[in-house]
Amino acid sequence: MNEKARLFVLLSDPALRQPYEQQSYENTRASFKQALGELLKLHVDNKIALLVNELSEKENLIYQQIIGSAIDNNFKLPVDEAFQGLRESSYSLSREFERHVDHEFNELRQQSESLEQGLFFKGAILFVISFIFIAILLAILSRSMRQLDTSIRRLGSGELKEPINVAGPSESSLSGQSPGMAAKRI
């Protein structure tokens, strides 16, 4: 924006200025205004909003001076003074927006680290609970399988007088059955 306005002012002699230069300046100004509007839509803090409004006012003052000089060929402010305020305001806005972005980034990083720690802690608890549940389930099933293995070996060796007792889940339980019934079931 600064460069386009400077070029337009420097070429303020109507004999030197071409119509496309003013159109180029107007297009750049419209893009500048749109960028400032988009910046305000980001829900920034009040200090940044004030700096945006200050920058817009300084740009508007320069624009009024340029348009006035184009009509009456009399630019009221010296070129350096006119653009020094615009440049300072844009630098101030840039620094403040960088601080704002850095602050937002640090907050998001802290939230991310906190969430990561929370998920790690919850995952560790879930892992321990799952491990305990699986260990208990394996202990119950392995005890039933050992009892069943012992009973099958006794049946294989011909010891049919003792009843077969296998404690555990209902699928593997054979309690109180005679060896003949257990043999039929197996």
C-alpha positions as CSV (number, residue, x, y, z in Angstrom):
1,M,0.0,0.0,0.0
2,N,2.8,2.4,1.0
3,E,4.7,1.8,-2.3
4,K,1.6,2.2,-4.5
5,A,0.6,5.5,-2.7
6,R,4.2,6.8,-2.9
7,L,4.4,6.0,-6.6
8,F,1.0,7.7,-7.2
9,V,2.2,10.8,-5.3
10,L,5.6,11.0,-7.0
11,L,3.8,10.8,-10.3
12,S,1.4,13.5,-9.3
13,D,1.9,15.5,-12.4
14,P,-1.2,14.9,-14.5
15,A,0.9,14.8,-17.7
16,L,3.0,11.9,-16.3
17,R,0.2,10.0,-14.5
18,Q,-1.6,7.3,-16.5
19,P,-5.2,6.2,-15.8
20,Y,-4.0,2.6,-15.0
21,E,-1.8,4.0,-12.1
22,Q,-4.8,5.4,-10.3
23,Q,-6.8,2.2,-10.9
24,S,-3.8,0.2,-9.6
25,Y,-3.7,2.4,-6.5
26,E,-7.4,2.0,-5.9
27,N,-7.2,-1.8,-6.3
28,T,-4.3,-1.9,-3.8
29,R,-6.2,0.4,-1.4
30,A,-9.3,-1.9,-1.6
31,S,-7.1,-4.9,-0.9
32,F,-5.6,-3.1,2.1
33,K,-9.0,-2.2,3.5
34,Q,-10.1,-5.8,3.0
35,A,-7.0,-7.1,4.9
36,L,-7.7,-4.7,7.8
37,G,-11.3,-5.8,7.9
38,E,-10.3,-9.5,7.9
39,L,-7.9,-8.7,10.7
40,L,-10.7,-7.2,12.8
41,K,-12.8,-10.3,12.2
42,L,-10.2,-12.4,14.0
43,H,-11.6,-11.3,17.4
44,V,-8.3,-9.7,18.4
45,D,-7.8,-7.8,21.6
46,N,-8.7,-4.1,21.9
47,K,-5.1,-2.9,21.5
48,I,-4.8,-4.5,18.1
49,A,-8.2,-3.2,17.1
50,L,-7.2,0.3,18.1
51,L,-3.9,0.0,16.1
52,V,-5.9,-1.3,13.1
53,N,-8.2,1.7,13.3
54,E,-5.3,4.1,13.7
55,L,-3.6,2.6,10.6
56,S,-6.8,2.9,8.7
57,E,-7.3,6.5,9.7
58,K,-3.7,7.4,8.6
59,E,-4.2,5.6,5.3
60,N,-7.5,7.5,4.8
61,L,-5.7,10.8,5.5
62,I,-3.1,10.0,2.9
63,Y,-5.8,8.9,0.5
64,Q,-7.7,12.2,1.0
65,Q,-4.5,14.1,0.5
66,I,-3.7,12.2,-2.7
67,I,-7.2,12.6,-4.2
68,G,-7.1,16.3,-3.2
69,S,-3.8,16.7,-4.9
70,A,-5.0,15.0,-8.0
71,I,-7.8,17.4,-8.3
72,D,-6.0,20.7,-7.4
73,N,-2.4,19.6,-7.9
74,N,-1.4,20.7,-4.5
75,F,-0.3,18.0,-2.1
76,K,-0.5,19.5,1.4
77,L,1.8,17.3,3.4
78,P,5.4,16.5,2.5
79,V,5.8,13.0,1.1
80,D,8.1,11.7,3.9
81,E,5.9,13.1,6.7
82,A,2.8,11.7,5.1
83,F,4.1,8.1,4.9
84,Q,6.2,8.1,8.1
85,G,3.1,7.9,10.3
86,L,1.6,5.1,8.1
87,R,4.9,3.1,8.3
88,E,5.1,3.5,12.1
89,S,1.5,2.5,12.6
90,S,2.0,-0.6,10.4
91,Y,5.1,-1.6,12.3
92,S,3.3,-1.1,15.6
93,L,0.4,-3.2,14.4
94,S,2.8,-5.8,13.1
95,R,4.7,-6.1,16.4
96,E,1.5,-6.2,18.5
97,F,0.0,-8.8,16.2
98,E,3.2,-10.9,16.5
99,R,2.9,-10.7,20.3
100,H,-0.8,-11.7,20.0
101,V,0.0,-14.7,17.8
102,D,2.9,-15.7,20.1
103,H,0.6,-15.5,23.1
104,E,-2.1,-17.6,21.4
105,F,0.5,-20.1,20.3
106,N,1.9,-20.5,23.8
107,E,-1.6,-20.9,25.2
108,L,-2.4,-23.6,22.6
109,R,0.9,-25.3,23.3
110,Q,0.2,-25.4,27.0
111,Q,-3.3,-26.7,26.4
112,S,-1.9,-29.4,24.1
113,E,0.7,-30.4,26.7
114,S,-2.0,-30.6,29.4
115,L,-4.2,-32.6,27.2
116,E,-1.4,-34.9,26.2
117,Q,-0.5,-35.5,29.9
118,G,-4.1,-36.2,30.8
119,L,-4.5,-38.6,27.9
120,F,-1.3,-40.4,28.9
121,F,-2.4,-40.7,32.5
122,K,-5.9,-42.0,31.5
123,G,-4.2,-44.4,29.0
124,A,-1.9,-45.7,31.7
125,I,-4.8,-46.3,34.1
126,L,-6.8,-48.0,31.3
127,F,-3.8,-50.2,30.5
128,V,-3.3,-51.2,34.2
129,I,-7.0,-52.0,34.6
130,S,-7.0,-54.0,31.3
131,F,-3.9,-55.9,32.4
132,I,-5.4,-56.8,35.8
133,F,-8.7,-57.9,34.1
134,I,-6.8,-60.1,31.6
135,A,-4.6,-61.5,34.3
136,I,-7.6,-62.5,36.4
137,L,-9.4,-63.9,33.4
138,L,-6.4,-66.0,32.4
139,A,-5.9,-67.2,35.9
140,I,-9.5,-68.4,36.1
141,L,-9.4,-70.1,32.7
142,S,-6.0,-71.6,33.2
143,R,-7.1,-73.2,36.5
144,S,-10.1,-74.7,34.8
145,M,-8.0,-76.0,31.9
146,R,-5.5,-77.6,34.4
147,Q,-8.3,-79.2,36.2
148,L,-9.8,-80.4,32.9
149,D,-6.4,-81.7,31.7
150,T,-5.9,-83.6,35.0
151,S,-9.4,-85.1,34.7
152,I,-8.8,-86.2,31.1
153,R,-5.5,-87.8,32.0
154,R,-7.3,-89.7,34.8
155,L,-9.9,-90.9,32.4
156,G,-7.2,-91.9,30.0
157,S,-5.5,-93.9,32.6
158,G,-8.7,-95.7,33.6
159,E,-9.5,-94.1,36.9
160,L,-13.3,-94.0,36.5
161,K,-14.3,-94.2,40.2
162,E,-13.6,-90.5,41.3
163,P,-16.0,-87.8,40.1
164,I,-14.6,-85.1,37.8
165,N,-14.8,-81.6,39.3
166,V,-13.7,-78.7,37.1
167,A,-14.5,-75.3,38.6
168,G,-14.6,-72.2,36.4
169,P,-16.9,-70.5,33.9
170,S,-20.0,-72.4,32.9
171,E,-18.5,-73.5,29.6
172,S,-15.7,-75.5,31.3
173,S,-17.5,-76.6,34.4
174,L,-18.1,-80.4,34.9
175,S,-18.7,-80.5,38.6
176,G,-20.4,-83.5,40.2
177,Q,-20.7,-85.7,37.0
178,S,-19.8,-89.3,36.9
179,P,-16.8,-90.2,34.8
180,G,-19.0,-91.9,32.2
181,M,-21.1,-88.7,31.8
182,A,-18.0,-86.6,31.7
183,A,-16.5,-88.8,29.1
184,K,-19.6,-88.6,26.9
185,R,-19.6,-84.8,27.3
186,I,-15.9,-84.5,26.4
